[in-house]
Amino acid sequence: MTRWRKSSYSGGEGGQCVELASLDGSVGIRDSKNPPSPHITIGREALASLLGQIKSGHLNL
């Protein structure tokens, strides 16, 4: 069974959140408001790179 996890920063009142799950050699990402919907799969290195770019402010989000 896949275990989906939401960030501890998400809080308990809902909102716009994503959940991550460890898959075989990759990471699943889904919308926490609609768990039955399809998820996307990304490689671990690609996710680490994306998070690094977000944290450093290189992306205009």
N, C-alpha and C positions, 0 to 999 in steps of 0.2 A: 504494500500500500504506500502510495506517495504521501509524504508529509509536507504540507504547504505551510510556510511561515510568513507572518507579516512583521514588519519592522516594529520594534518597541516604541518608536516615535509616532506611530500611527494613532495611538490612543484607542479608547473603546467606543467612541461616539460615531464611528463610521467615517465617511468622507472619502476622498480620492486616494485609494491605496492600491498597491500591488502586492502580490504574494510571490515568494520564491520557493522552489523545491529543488533539491538535489536529485538529478537524474543520472543515468549511466554516462559519466564523462561530460555532462553538460548541466545547465541550469534551466528550469522551467520558470516562466513568468506569466502570471495571470492577473486579471482584475478581481480584486477582493469582493467587489459588490456583485459579481456574477460568476461564482466559482464553477458552474457547469459549462460555461463557455469555453471555447478552445483556448489553449495557451500557446505561447511562442517558446521556442527552445534556442538557447544561445550557448556558445562554448564558454568555458570558465575564463579563459584568457581574454576573450572579447568582452565579457561582462566586467572583468577587472579593469580593462582599458577604459570602457565607457564610464564606470564609476570614478575612475581617476580624473577623467576629463571633466565630469560634472563637478567634482569636489574642487578642482583647480580653477573653475570658472571659465574654461575654454569653450564651453557651449553656452549659447545665449538662451537659457531656459527661464 
